[in-house]
Amino acid sequence: MHVQEWLETVPAVAVYALVGLVIGLESLGIPLPGEIILVSSALLASQHGHIDPVVLGASATAGAIIGDSIGYAIGRKGGRPLLAWLGKKFPKHFSEGHIATAERSFEKWGMWAVFFGRFVALLRIFAGPLAGVLRMPYWKFLIANVLGGIVWAGGTTAVIYYVGIVAESWLKRFSWLGLVAAVLVGLTSMLVLKRKAKKAQPVTAAE
């Protein structure tokens, strides 16, 4: 069976569930490739009409918000011993250096670290649990969590989806070359968003 024909057989609800689950677990504090899954699914939606980009974006947003909220609750209850335990289980992601870097970001930017952390892989994993450990007021965390989830998940889905639509003719003409081009454009868009997010941090804090 051709790859495209196989993709058409994948139920849309399975794609929505997978995206929401992976992003939710990543936001909860488990190192998973949430961004890669979201970008890939948005590209898939642009090429296969049975996947609704609006539902896809909503699933990703819900996973991000719910996962971060659960991570916050776990971090608030577990405290620093939880970070030490995570450091032993996932030394590559929860090393003392990574935790110290994330903690400095939280101390400097507060709730903005939760918001802009959505666009940075390291902070995206740490945001919920670390906010709980540092006992950030929940209302501040919730506002930053919801807004960050909507902008990151919804924005990423929209950008990559429309990139895929524009690249559709290339996909038809050049097969895998067009797909590679679409992925590169999508990843470039994400890097631009991340760079803007990092630049906006000090400006926003100053205001």
Disulfide bonds with the S-S distance in Angstrom:
none
